[in-house]
Amino acid sequence: MTMHIWVDADACPNIIKDILYKVVARRQVKLTLVANISLSVPSSPLINSIVVPSGFDEADNEIARQVSPGDLVITADIPLANAIVDKGATGLNPRGELYTEDNVKGLLRMRNLTEELRSGGMVAGGPPPIGPKDKQEFTNQLDRFLTRNMKKPVL
């Protein structure tokens, strides 16, 4: 089975999607974007999009249902990252942080604590927009992951 890249596309920044489209063409890896709206994606046999019903976590649930061990999921959603890591996949945040067995449980606990503080009015706001440093870190981490995990063709 070959690696597949899944994208939690509802909240994925366009700059990250553009990087992925280029990588797919260069690395010849399958890419599926999952969102609750129809997306405009480049015409390629390697790129697919799935439209899920509107609703809380519909895209996340679809990705978690379809992901396979060894796949990569692009998401900033830590509960989704936790679910896919439990299935043997790896997550990559649009800012370049990998979600793995080693860190996802701690990140999930931190996220839950932050949510409690936010709902209690003790924490406000969210992360800043994706910047050039984030874009570079994402690109570097994606390249390292693909280099390590893509099967080499047998000659």
N, C-alpha and C positions, 0 to 999 in steps of 0.2 A: 504494500500500500504506500502511496506517495503522500508527502506532506501537503497539507491544505492550510491556507491562511483564511481565517474568518475575521470579519470586521463588524463590531457593534457600531453600525453606521449612523444611528440616530444622532449620536453626540460626537462622532469622530470629526475632527477639523478637516476641512477640504485640503489643507496643505499636507496633511498626513495621507489622505487618500491619493493625492497626486504622486507622492513618493512611492506608495504601494503599486500604483499602476505602472510606473517605470520599472520597479523591481520585478514585477510579474513578467514583464516583457523580456527583461534581461535574464532572469533566473529560470523562466519557464515553470513557474509554480502556480497552482490553481488558487484563485481568490474568490471568496464569496462575501458580499456585503449584505447584511441583514438590517432592515429598517422597517418602520411602519408607514413609510411613504415611498413612492416610486422614485428611484434614483437614476440620474443620467450617468451611465458608465461607458467607458471606451468599448468599442466593438472588438471583442477578442474571444476566442474559444476558451481562454483561460479565466475570463472574468464573468461572474454571474452575480445577480442580485436576487434576493428573496424579500418580498413584501409580506409582512406579518400584520395581523389585525392591530388596530390602535388599542393600547391598554398598557397598564403597568407591567414591565418586565417581559412583554411578549417577545421582543427581539432577543433578550437574554436567554429566555427559556428555549427558543428555537436553536440558538447557538449551542447551548448546553446539551440539547437533545442530539444534535448532529455531530458534534466534535468527536474526534477520534484521538487515541494516544499518538503523540508526536506532532499533532497539529499546533498551530500558533494562532492565538486569538488576540486581536487588537482591541483593547477596551480600557476605559478608565474606571469601570464598574468593579469594585473589589468583590462584592458577593458573586458576580459572574466569574471573576478570576478564580475565586475559591472553588466554584463548581467545576470549572474546566480543569483545574489542576488536579482535583480529585479523580478526574477521568483520564489523567495521564498526559494532558496537553500543557502548554505553556502560555502564559499571558504576557502581553507587552503593552504598557501604558503609552499613550501618545507622547508622553514626555521622556520616554526611553527607559522606564523602569520595568524590569522583568518580574513577573509573578511566577514563583516557583514553589515547590514543596517547602523549601527552606524559609520562605518569608511570608507567604500569603496568609497564614493563620494570624500572625502578629499584625499584619496590615489590616486584616478584617476586624480584629479587636480594637485597633486604633480608630478605624473608620466608625465603628459602632459607638465608641466613646465620644468622638467628635459630633456624631449625629445627636447624641443625648445632650451634649453641651449646646449645640445649635438650637435644638428644640426648647431648651431652657433659657435661651436668650443670652448665653454666656459667650458664644462664638458667633460671629457674623461673616457673611460673604463666603466666597469659594476661591478656587485657585485663579491666578492671573491668566490672561490669554497665553496661548502657545507663542513662544518667542524663538529667535534664531538659535539660541543655545539648546532649547528643547528639541527643535527640529533636527539639529546636528546629533544630539544624543540618541534620538529615536532612530535616525538613519544608521548610526554606528552600531547600535544594539541589534537592529534588524539584520544588518549585514553579518555581524558576528554569529547570531543565532542561525541564520541560513547556511553560513559556511560550515558551522559545526554539525548541523542536523540534516542537510539535504544529502540523499544518497548519491554517490558518485556513479555515473554510468559505467557499465562494464564494457571494456573494449575488446 
